[in-house]
Amino acid sequence: MKLQAIKTIGVDVAKSVFQIHGTDARGTTVLRRQLRRAQMLPFFAQLSPCLIGMEACAGAHHWARELGKMGHTVRLMAPQFVKPYVKTNKSDRADAEAIAEAVMRPGMRFVGVKQVWQQDLLAEHRVRDRQVRAHTALTNEIRGLLQEYGIVFARGSAALREGLLELLASEDERLSAGMRRLLPRLLEECSFLERALDEGEKTIVRESRSREVCRNLETLSGIGPITSTALVATVGDPQVFKNGRHLSAFLGLVPRHEGTGGKIRLGGISKRGDRYVRKMLIHGARSALRATIARKHERPPWAVQLADRRGFNKACVALANKNARRCWAIMAGREVPAAHAEDAFPTALPLGRLRSPRGSTVENARSKCLSS
């Protein structure tokens, strides 16, 4: 068997053992082999440039970058699109064969290969999201514990912190000796998470300032440093999407539909794709829409009129959908971003004031009014 005859390879990516399935120009199987991790790069280095397919799973973007440096064309696919091509019971060999078959389909949808800086940004967002959830869980736990002693505080992280400090400094008889020993530890844990969140947000803002594509995205209403960096890091290569609607569908912002007999029924949004980016887009749209409604317009923008007709939440999703489409146009070079407004995010950002007393993120500082 000549390795030069291989034109397409399906790779089942794993931690230590990789399954290879190669076919020639006619689609005939010419290679089935199992490789250890250390054998991967030397094996592909001896091949002529060919088409390599992999599932977009853990480690796939790393291997796509490394194999791309050798001249190979690497395509990543979502696992759910590969699953229908598995012929028999699941195994590494069957998966590799299914990947080799799926990557040759003309209608297959591919995932853009992420660069290293995009994965760095994505890691920052993943850690930040976990820390936000941990901070919320901790504050809720503190409130629940104190409520058993008849002690309640106003809403917001700042109100909770001030209330705890006053409570510990006072001689309130409702607070037992055991809780007086426990609360300082919980307060210190809460402070640690807030400091970590501030540091993470500073890193994200600095990265957005250094990337032209992020600055261009932030010219849109409801798009700030957190949303722009999350979107750029998640999308990877915008050219894998045919148009802006494909990106919006990728993020789950379009209606799901069921059709039969020529009749199509539209439902709510599909909520597919990355939940984190979709959440950031909708939160940013909600903030921008509230700011616009607060200002009285003789001719209200379309989103305000939609909110009057269909409700505020639906208008927020519609604005997020439009923002997603325009973001794709800017990233793909199809739309020239508008000049930064005077109230846009300043270049010399006061990093020490990223979080408001109620714990809102830097997105609030970028909530500009919608253009009509």
DRENPANU-999881 format. One record per residue (C-alpha): residue number from 1; residue in one letter; y, z, x. Coordinates in Angstrom, 2 decimals, decimal comma, padded with zeros to 5 digits, always signed. Layout:
<vodos>
<vodo NUM "a" <Y Z X>> ...
</vodos>
This chain:
<vodos>
<vodo 1 "m" <+000,00 +000,00 +000,00>> <vodo 2 "k" <+003,37 -001,05 +001,40>> <vodo 3 "l" <+006,23 +001,32 +000,77>> <vodo 4 "q" <+008,63 -001,63 +000,85>> <vodo 5 "a" <+007,14 -002,85 -002,45>> <vodo 6 "i" <+008,49 +000,21 -004,31>> <vodo 7 "k" <+011,51 -000,59 -006,47>> <vodo 8 "t" <+011,64 +002,37 -008,87>> <vodo 9 "i" <+010,67 +006,00 -008,31>> <vodo 10 "g" <+010,43 +008,88 -010,75>> <vodo 11 "v" <+010,81 +012,33 -009,18>> <vodo 12 "d" <+009,74 +015,50 -010,94>> <vodo 13 "v" <+012,04 +018,07 -009,31>> <vodo 14 "a" <+010,78 +021,59 -008,68>> <vodo 15 "k" <+011,40 +024,46 -006,28>> <vodo 16 "s" <+008,72 +023,74 -003,65>> <vodo 17 "v" <+006,45 +020,91 -004,86>> <vodo 18 "f" <+007,79 +017,50 -005,94>> <vodo 19 "q" <+005,76 +014,84 -007,74>> <vodo 20 "i" <+006,55 +011,18 -006,93>> <vodo 21 "h" <+005,71 +008,18 -009,12>> <vodo 22 "g" <+006,60 +004,73 -007,74>> <vodo 23 "t" <+006,46 +001,29 -009,36>> <vodo 24 "d" <+007,08 -002,21 -008,07>> <vodo 25 "a" <+009,40 -004,89 -009,44>> <vodo 26 "r" <+006,92 -005,71 -012,24>> <vodo 27 "g" <+006,59 -002,07 -013,33>> <vodo 28 "t" <+003,08 -001,65 -011,91>> <vodo 29 "t" <+002,25 +001,76 -010,51>> <vodo 30 "v" <+001,91 +001,57 -006,73>> <vodo 31 "l" <+002,41 +005,19 -005,68>> <vodo 32 "r" <+001,47 +008,67 -006,88>> <vodo 33 "r" <+002,11 +011,41 -004,37>> <vodo 34 "q" <+002,91 +015,09 -004,15>> <vodo 35 "l" <+005,50 +016,16 -001,57>> <vodo 36 "r" <+006,56 +019,52 -000,26>> <vodo 37 "r" <+010,26 +020,31 -000,05>> <vodo 38 "a" <+010,44 +019,65 +003,70>> <vodo 39 "q" <+008,80 +016,22 +003,22>> <vodo 40 "m" <+011,30 +014,87 +000,68>> <vodo 41 "l" <+014,09 +013,52 +002,90>> <vodo 42 "p" <+011,79 +012,07 +005,63>> <vodo 43 "f" <+009,76 +010,25 +002,96>> <vodo 44 "f" <+012,75 +008,61 +001,26>> <vodo 45 "a" <+014,36 +007,79 +004,61>> <vodo 46 "q" <+011,58 +005,28 +005,33>> <vodo 47 "l" <+011,99 +003,45 +001,99>> <vodo 48 "s" <+014,18 +000,48 +001,26>> <vodo 49 "p" <+017,02 +001,21 -001,18>> <vodo 50 "c" <+015,53 +001,61 -004,63>> <vodo 51 "l" <+016,24 +003,12 -008,06>> <vodo 52 "i" <+015,40 +006,83 -008,30>> <vodo 53 "g" <+015,27 +008,72 -011,57>> <vodo 54 "m" <+015,32 +012,48 -012,02>> <vodo 55 "e" <+015,83 +014,94 -014,82>> <vodo 56 "a" <+019,20 +016,71 -014,76>> <vodo 57 "c" <+017,80 +020,16 -013,97>> <vodo 58 "a" <+018,30 +022,82 -011,30>> <vodo 59 "g" <+018,73 +021,19 -007,88>> <vodo 60 "a" <+018,94 +017,64 -009,23>> <vodo 61 "h" <+022,57 +017,10 -008,25>> <vodo 62 "h" <+021,83 +018,22 -004,68>> <vodo 63 "w" <+018,96 +015,77 -004,31>> <vodo 64 "a" <+021,00 +013,01 -005,96>> <vodo 65 "r" <+023,75 +013,44 -003,36>> <vodo 66 "e" <+021,31 +013,55 -000,44>> <vodo 67 "l" <+019,30 +010,52 -001,56>> <vodo 68 "g" <+022,49 +008,63 -002,39>> <vodo 69 "k" <+023,57 +008,99 +001,25>> <vodo 70 "m" <+020,45 +006,99 +002,22>> <vodo 71 "g" <+021,53 +004,04 +000,08>> <vodo 72 "h" <+019,33 +004,75 -002,94>> <vodo 73 "t" <+020,65 +004,48 -006,50>> <vodo 74 "v" <+020,02 +007,83 -008,18>> <vodo 75 "r" <+020,19 +008,27 -011,95>> <vodo 76 "l" <+020,00 +011,65 -013,70>> <vodo 77 "m" <+018,79 +011,95 -017,30>> <vodo 78 "a" <+018,80 +014,76 -019,82>> <vodo 79 "p" <+015,25 +016,17 -020,18>> <vodo 80 "q" <+015,21 +015,64 -023,95>> <vodo 81 "f" <+015,62 +011,90 -023,40>> <vodo 82 "v" <+012,66 +011,81 -021,00>> <vodo 83 "k" <+010,28 +013,83 -023,17>> <vodo 84 "p" <+009,37 +010,93 -025,56>> <vodo 85 "y" <+007,96 +008,95 -022,60>> <vodo 86 "v" <+005,37 +011,61 -021,69>> <vodo 87 "k" <+002,07 +010,02 -022,75>> <vodo 88 "t" <-000,40 +012,88 -022,52>> <vodo 89 "n" <-000,39 +016,61 -021,98>> <vodo 90 "k" <+002,41 +017,95 -019,82>> <vodo 91 "s" <+001,80 +017,91 -016,07>> <vodo 92 "d" <+003,81 +017,09 -012,97>> <vodo 93 "r" <+002,17 +013,66 -012,70>> <vodo 94 "a" <+002,81 +012,84 -016,36>> <vodo 95 "d" <+006,42 +013,99 -016,08>> <vodo 96 "a" <+007,07 +011,88 -012,97>> <vodo 97 "e" <+005,56 +008,82 -014,66>> <vodo 98 "a" <+007,69 +009,41 -017,76>> <vodo 99 "i" <+010,83 +009,70 -015,60>> <vodo 100 "a" <+010,02 +006,41 -013,84>> <vodo 101 "e" <+009,57 +004,74 -017,22>> <vodo 102 "a" <+012,70 +006,25 -018,79>> <vodo 103 "v" <+015,05 +005,36 -015,93>> <vodo 104 "m" <+014,31 +001,65 -016,42>> <vodo 105 "r" <+015,21 +001,63 -020,14>> <vodo 106 "p" <+018,41 -000,39 -020,73>> <vodo 107 "g" <+019,64 +001,96 -023,46>> <vodo 108 "m" <+019,09 +005,19 -021,52>> <vodo 109 "r" <+022,02 +007,61 -021,22>> <vodo 110 "f" <+022,65 +009,05 -017,78>> <vodo 111 "v" <+024,34 +012,14 -016,42>> <vodo 112 "g" <+027,06 +011,79 -013,80>> <vodo 113 "v" <+026,24 +013,19 -010,36>> <vodo 114 "k" <+028,51 +016,12 -009,55>> <vodo 115 "q" <+030,26 +016,46 -006,21>> <vodo 116 "v" <+030,16 +019,70 -004,25>> <vodo 117 "w" <+033,68 +020,77 -005,24>> <vodo 118 "q" <+032,82 +020,21 -008,89>> <vodo 119 "q" <+029,80 +022,47 -008,61>> <vodo 120 "d" <+031,95 +025,09 -006,87>> <vodo 121 "l" <+034,33 +025,01 -009,83>> <vodo 122 "l" <+031,47 +025,17 -012,30>> <vodo 123 "a" <+030,05 +028,20 -010,50>> <vodo 124 "e" <+033,44 +029,93 -010,81>> <vodo 125 "h" <+033,46 +029,26 -014,54>> <vodo 126 "r" <+029,88 +030,46 -015,02>> <vodo 127 "v" <+030,63 +033,74 -013,25>> <vodo 128 "r" <+033,91 +034,16 -015,15>> <vodo 129 "d" <+032,18 +033,60 -018,50>> <vodo 130 "r" <+029,58 +036,25 -017,66>> <vodo 131 "q" <+032,28 +038,71 -016,59>> <vodo 132 "v" <+034,25 +038,14 -019,79>> <vodo 133 "r" <+031,13 +038,88 -021,84>> <vodo 134 "a" <+030,38 +041,96 -019,75>> <vodo 135 "h" <+033,97 +043,22 -020,13>> <vodo 136 "t" <+033,87 +042,73 -023,90>> <vodo 137 "a" <+030,51 +044,48 -024,17>> <vodo 138 "l" <+031,74 +047,42 -022,09>> <vodo 139 "t" <+034,94 +047,94 -024,09>> <vodo 140 "n" <+032,97 +047,77 -027,34>> <vodo 141 "e" <+030,50 +050,30 -025,97>> <vodo 142 "i" <+033,32 +052,70 -025,03>> <vodo 143 "r" <+034,86 +052,39 -028,48>> <vodo 144 "g" <+031,51 +052,98 -030,15>> <vodo 145 "l" <+030,77 +056,07 -028,07>> <vodo 146 "l" <+034,18 +057,63 -028,73>> <vodo 147 "q" <+034,00 +056,89 -032,43>> <vodo 148 "e" <+031,07 +059,32 -032,63>> <vodo 149 "y" <+033,59 +062,01 -031,62>> <vodo 150 "g" <+036,16 +060,87 -034,17>> <vodo 151 "i" <+038,35 +059,13 -031,57>> <vodo 152 "v" <+039,60 +055,58 -032,20>> <vodo 153 "f" <+042,13 +053,36 -030,44>> <vodo 154 "a" <+044,17 +050,33 -031,40>> <vodo 155 "r" <+042,91 +046,81 -030,73>> <vodo 156 "g" <+043,19 +045,30 -027,28>> <vodo 157 "s" <+042,16 +046,17 -023,74>> <vodo 158 "a" <+045,59 +047,56 -022,86>> <vodo 159 "a" <+045,59 +049,93 -025,84>> <vodo 160 "l" <+042,11 +051,12 -024,92>> <vodo 161 "r" <+043,06 +051,77 -021,30>> <vodo 162 "e" <+046,25 +053,64 -022,20>> <vodo 163 "g" <+044,41 +055,65 -024,83>> <vodo 164 "l" <+041,65 +056,64 -022,39>> <vodo 165 "l" <+044,13 +057,78 -019,76>> <vodo 166 "e" <+046,03 +059,87 -022,29>> <vodo 167 "l" <+042,80 +061,29 -023,65>> <vodo 168 "l" <+041,53 +062,35 -020,23>> <vodo 169 "a" <+044,90 +063,90 -019,36>> <vodo 170 "s" <+045,04 +065,88 -022,60>> <vodo 171 "e" <+043,03 +068,89 -023,71>> <vodo 172 "d" <+041,67 +067,29 -026,84>> <vodo 173 "e" <+038,96 +069,60 -028,20>> <vodo 174 "r" <+037,11 +066,69 -029,80>> <vodo 175 "l" <+036,07 +065,42 -026,35>> <vodo 176 "s" <+033,07 +067,28 -024,94>> <vodo 177 "a" <+032,61 +068,18 -021,27>> <vodo 178 "g" <+029,86 +065,58 -020,90>> <vodo 179 "m" <+032,09 +062,78 -022,18>> <vodo 180 "r" <+034,88 +063,92 -019,87>> <vodo 181 "r" <+032,52 +063,34 -016,94>> <vodo 182 "l" <+031,29 +059,99 -018,28>> <vodo 183 "l" <+034,56 +058,33 -019,29>> <vodo 184 "p" <+036,05 +058,04 -015,75>> <vodo 185 "r" <+032,95 +056,12 -014,63>> <vodo 186 "l" <+033,24 +053,76 -017,57>> <vodo 187 "l" <+036,95 +053,32 -016,94>> <vodo 188 "e" <+036,32 +052,46 -013,29>> <vodo 189 "e" <+033,67 +049,92 -014,28>> <vodo 190 "c" <+036,12 +048,33 -016,71>> <vodo 191 "s" <+038,80 +048,18 -014,00>> <vodo 192 "f" <+036,36 +046,51 -011,60>> <vodo 193 "l" <+035,59 +043,77 -014,13>> <vodo 194 "e" <+039,30 +043,20 -014,83>> <vodo 195 "r" <+040,04 +042,86 -011,11>> <vodo 196 "a" <+037,15 +040,41 -010,72>> <vodo 197 "l" <+038,44 +038,36 -013,66>> <vodo 198 "d" <+041,93 +038,24 -012,19>> <vodo 199 "e" <+040,59 +037,06 -008,82>> <vodo 200 "g" <+038,45 +034,40 -010,46>> <vodo 201 "e" <+041,35 +033,10 -012,53>> <vodo 202 "k" <+043,59 +032,93 -009,47>> <vodo 203 "t" <+040,96 +030,80 -007,73>> <vodo 204 "i" <+040,68 +028,49 -010,73>> <vodo 205 "v" <+044,46 +028,07 -011,01>> <vodo 206 "r" <+044,80 +027,30 -007,29>> <vodo 207 "e" <+042,08 +024,68 -007,59>> <vodo 208 "s" <+043,75 +023,08 -010,61>> <vodo 209 "r" <+047,05 +022,89 -008,71>> <vodo 210 "s" <+045,33 +021,08 -005,82>> <vodo 211 "r" <+043,59 +018,44 -008,00>> <vodo 212 "e" <+045,68 +015,60 -009,40>> <vodo 213 "v" <+043,22 +014,95 -012,22>> <vodo 214 "c" <+043,54 +018,55 -013,39>> <vodo 215 "r" <+047,33 +018,41 -013,29>> <vodo 216 "n" <+047,24 +015,21 -015,35>> <vodo 217 "l" <+044,99 +016,78 -017,97>> <vodo 218 "e" <+047,34 +019,75 -018,27>> <vodo 219 "t" <+050,08 +017,48 -019,64>> <vodo 220 "l" <+048,18 +017,52 -022,97>> <vodo 221 "s" <+048,93 +020,15 -025,59>> <vodo 222 "g" <+046,41 +022,99 -025,48>> <vodo 223 "i" <+044,99 +022,06 -022,06>> <vodo 224 "g" <+045,57 +024,58 -019,25>> <vodo 225 "p" <+044,05 +025,27 -015,82>> <vodo 226 "i" <+040,88 +026,87 -017,16>> <vodo 227 "t" <+040,10 +024,09 -019,63>> <vodo 228 "s" <+041,06 +021,27 -017,25>> <vodo 229 "t" <+038,92 +022,55 -014,36>> <vodo 230 "a" <+035,97 +023,31 -016,65>> <vodo 231 "l" <+036,12 +019,81 -018,14>> <vodo 232 "v" <+036,42 +018,03 -014,78>> <vodo 233 "a" <+033,57 +020,09 -013,31>> <vodo 234 "t" <+031,29 +019,57 -016,31>> <vodo 235 "v" <+031,84 +015,84 -016,84>> <vodo 236 "g" <+031,28 +014,85 -013,21>> <vodo 237 "d" <+031,70 +011,08 -013,30>> <vodo 238 "p" <+033,68 +009,96 -016,41>> <vodo 239 "q" <+032,44 +006,37 -015,98>> <vodo 240 "v" <+029,03 +007,33 -017,40>> <vodo 241 "f" <+030,72 +007,50 -020,82>> <vodo 242 "k" <+031,52 +004,23 -022,54>> <vodo 243 "n" <+034,63 +005,58 -024,26>> <vodo 244 "g" <+036,35 +008,78 -025,28>> <vodo 245 "r" <+034,24 +009,23 -028,38>> <vodo 246 "h" <+031,09 +009,37 -026,24>> <vodo 247 "l" <+032,60 +012,27 -024,28>> <vodo 248 "s" <+033,60 +013,98 -027,52>> <vodo 249 "a" <+030,05 +013,55 -028,83>> <vodo 250 "f" <+028,70 +014,85 -025,51>> <vodo 251 "l" <+030,72 +018,03 -026,08>> <vodo 252 "g" <+029,57 +018,40 -029,70>> <vodo 253 "l" <+033,00 +017,83 -031,29>> <vodo 254 "v" <+032,01 +015,00 -033,65>> <vodo 255 "p" <+030,35 +015,33 -037,09>> <vodo 256 "r" <+026,59 +015,27 -037,21>> <vodo 257 "h" <+025,28 +012,72 -039,66>> <vodo 258 "e" <+022,07 +011,87 -041,47>> <vodo 259 "g" <+021,53 +008,38 -042,79>> <vodo 260 "t" <+018,86 +006,55 -044,76>> <vodo 261 "g" <+018,86 +003,62 -047,14>> <vodo 262 "g" <+022,29 +002,56 -045,95>> <vodo 263 "k" <+023,85 +005,89 -046,91>> <vodo 264 "i" <+025,30 +008,18 -044,24>> <vodo 265 "r" <+026,15 +011,82 -044,91>> <vodo 266 "l" <+028,52 +013,54 -042,51>> <vodo 267 "g" <+028,24 +017,26 -041,87>> <vodo 268 "g" <+029,95 +019,75 -039,61>> <vodo 269 "i" <+030,37 +019,20 -035,88>> <vodo 270 "s" <+027,09 +018,77 -034,01>> <vodo 271 "k" <+027,78 +021,60 -031,47>> <vodo 272 "r" <+025,73 +019,77 -028,86>> <vodo 273 "g" <+026,43 +019,78 -025,15>> <vodo 274 "d" <+028,29 +022,39 -023,16>> <vodo 275 "r" <+029,26 +025,30 -025,39>> <vodo 276 "y" <+031,71 +026,75 -022,86>> <vodo 277 "v" <+033,86 +023,62 -022,55>> <vodo 278 "r" <+033,83 +023,09 -026,32>> <vodo 279 "k" <+034,98 +026,69 -026,81>> <vodo 280 "m" <+037,83 +026,25 -024,32>> <vodo 281 "l" <+039,01 +023,03 -025,98>> <vodo 282 "i" <+039,02 +024,59 -029,44>> <vodo 283 "h" <+040,76 +027,78 -028,26>> <vodo 284 "g" <+043,43 +025,71 -026,52>> <vodo 285 "a" <+043,92 +023,56 -029,62>> <vodo 286 "r" <+044,20 +026,70 -031,77>> <vodo 287 "s" <+046,89 +028,14 -029,51>> <vodo 288 "a" <+048,87 +024,88 -029,42>> <vodo 289 "l" <+048,62 +024,44 -033,19>> <vodo 290 "r" <+049,86 +027,98 -033,84>> <vodo 291 "a" <+052,84 +027,38 -031,55>> <vodo 292 "t" <+053,65 +024,15 -033,39>> <vodo 293 "i" <+053,39 +025,71 -036,85>> <vodo 294 "a" <+055,72 +028,51 -035,74>> <vodo 295 "r" <+058,43 +025,93 -035,09>> <vodo 296 "k" <+059,83 +024,38 -038,23>> <vodo 297 "h" <+059,76 +020,57 -038,16>> <vodo 298 "e" <+061,47 +018,19 -040,54>> <vodo 299 "r" <+058,55 +015,82 -039,96>> <vodo 300 "p" <+055,50 +017,99 -039,15>> <vodo 301 "p" <+053,00 +016,53 -036,64>> <vodo 302 "w" <+049,73 +015,14 -037,94>> <vodo 303 "a" <+047,77 +018,26 -036,99>> <vodo 304 "v" <+050,10 +020,50 -039,01>> <vodo 305 "q" <+049,77 +018,21 -042,02>> <vodo 306 "l" <+045,99 +018,25 -041,60>> <vodo 307 "a" <+046,00 +022,05 -041,47>> <vodo 308 "d" <+047,87 +022,11 -044,81>> <vodo 309 "r" <+045,36 +019,75 -046,41>> <vodo 310 "r" <+042,02 +020,84 -044,93>> <vodo 311 "g" <+042,58 +024,25 -043,37>> <vodo 312 "f" <+043,63 +025,63 -040,02>> <vodo 313 "n" <+040,18 +025,73 -038,36>> <vodo 314 "k" <+039,33 +022,13 -039,19>> <vodo 315 "a" <+042,69 +021,03 -037,82>> <vodo 316 "c" <+041,94 +022,93 -034,58>> <vodo 317 "v" <+038,63 +021,10 -034,17>> <vodo 318 "a" <+040,31 +017,76 -034,93>> <vodo 319 "l" <+042,94 +018,43 -032,28>> <vodo 320 "a" <+040,25 +019,48 -029,79>> <vodo 321 "n" <+038,39 +016,25 -030,56>> <vodo 322 "k" <+041,52 +014,20 -029,91>> <vodo 323 "n" <+042,21 +016,10 -026,70>> <vodo 324 "a" <+038,66 +015,42 -025,47>> <vodo 325 "r" <+039,10 +011,67 -026,06>> <vodo 326 "r" <+042,46 +011,62 -024,30>> <vodo 327 "c" <+041,02 +013,64 -021,42>> <vodo 328 "w" <+038,39 +010,96 -020,90>> <vodo 329 "a" <+041,07 +008,25 -020,97>> <vodo 330 "i" <+043,08 +010,09 -018,29>> <vodo 331 "m" <+040,04 +010,80 -016,09>> <vodo 332 "a" <+038,82 +007,21 -016,39>> <vodo 333 "g" <+042,27 +005,78 -015,65>> <vodo 334 "r" <+042,71 +004,29 -019,14>> <vodo 335 "e" <+045,76 +006,40 -020,06>> <vodo 336 "v" <+048,81 +007,25 -017,98>> <vodo 337 "p" <+049,56 +010,98 -018,34>> <vodo 338 "a" <+052,97 +011,94 -019,66>> <vodo 339 "a" <+055,48 +013,51 -017,29>> <vodo 340 "h" <+055,19 +017,28 -017,07>> <vodo 341 "a" <+057,49 +018,97 -019,52>> <vodo 342 "e" <+059,99 +021,58 -018,44>> <vodo 343 "d" <+057,87 +024,34 -019,93>> <vodo 344 "a" <+054,72 +023,14 -018,19>> <vodo 345 "f" <+052,74 +025,37 -015,88>> <vodo 346 "p" <+054,93 +025,98 -012,80>> <vodo 347 "t" <+053,63 +025,03 -009,38>> <vodo 348 "a" <+054,55 +028,44 -007,95>> <vodo 349 "l" <+052,55 +030,35 -010,55>> <vodo 350 "p" <+053,08 +034,13 -010,72>> <vodo 351 "l" <+049,42 +034,85 -010,10>> <vodo 352 "g" <+049,82 +038,58 -010,71>> <vodo 353 "r" <+050,57 +037,99 -014,40>> <vodo 354 "l" <+047,66 +035,76 -015,37>> <vodo 355 "r" <+046,32 +038,10 -018,04>> <vodo 356 "s" <+048,43 +039,45 -020,85>> <vodo 357 "p" <+048,09 +043,11 -021,95>> <vodo 358 "r" <+045,63 +042,02 -024,62>> <vodo 359 "g" <+043,44 +040,24 -022,06>> <vodo 360 "s" <+044,21 +036,65 -023,05>> <vodo 361 "t" <+043,66 +034,03 -020,38>> <vodo 362 "v" <+046,12 +031,76 -018,63>> <vodo 363 "e" <+045,63 +029,17 -021,38>> <vodo 364 "n" <+048,29 +030,93 -023,45>> <vodo 365 "a" <+050,94 +029,99 -020,91>> <vodo 366 "r" <+050,16 +026,30 -021,42>> <vodo 367 "s" <+050,32 +026,21 -025,22>> <vodo 368 "k" <+052,99 +023,58 -025,75>> <vodo 369 "c" <+054,09 +022,14 -029,02>> <vodo 370 "l" <+052,34 +019,02 -030,25>> <vodo 371 "s" <+054,19 +015,76 -030,20>> <vodo 372 "s" <+054,58 +014,09 -033,54>> 
</vodos>
